[in-house]
Amino acid sequence: MASSPVSRVVYNGKRSGGPRSPGAGSEIFTPAHEENVRFIYEAFKPVDLGDLKRRNTQDTKKS
């Protein structure tokens, strides 16, 4: 069975001022959608790769 490539969404920190699609301005967001977006926005924390490398180094020294 041939596997097809999987596309992944990558956030690069840039935001465009324009709408993403022609009808984006007329979309209606439900309260549940807005709550989910707010939760993700508040819970998101950037990953500090330097911190991860330090933790990895410390973990391998303990073993």
N, C-alpha and C positions, 0 to 999 in steps of 0.2 A: 504494500500500500504506500503510495507516494505521499509524503507529508508536504503540506503547503506552508509557505513562510507565514509566521504570525506577526501581525503588525502590532506595535506597542506605542502607546501615547507617551511622549516625552515632554516634560515641562521644562523649558529652558529659562524661565523667569521673565521672559519678555511678554508684554501685553500689548495688543494692538488696540487702537482707539475705535476701529470700525467693527460693525457686526460680523459674526462668523459666517452667517448665511443670509440670503436676502430677506427672509421672513423672521429673523431673530428678534426684531423690535416688537413684533406682535405676539410673541410667545407668552403664554400664561403659566406662571410657576405656582404650584400648589404650596400650601403652608408646610407640608411634609418635605417637599423638595427644598424649600428655603431653609428648613431646620437641618436637613442633611448637609447642605452646602455650608452652613454656619458651623456645624460640628466639625466637619473636615477642615475648614479654614482655621478654626481655633486649635484643633488637635495637631495640625501639621507642624513638624519641627524639622528644620534643615539637618541633613546628616553631615557631621564633622568627620571627614575621612581620616584626618590626623588622629582624632580620638579613637576611632576604630582600630587603626594600626597600632596605637599604643596598647590598647586592651588586648589585641591579638598577641603582641609581643609578651605581655605580662602573663597571659594564659599559657603560652608555650613554655615559659620559664618555670611555671608551677608544676608542669607534668614531668 
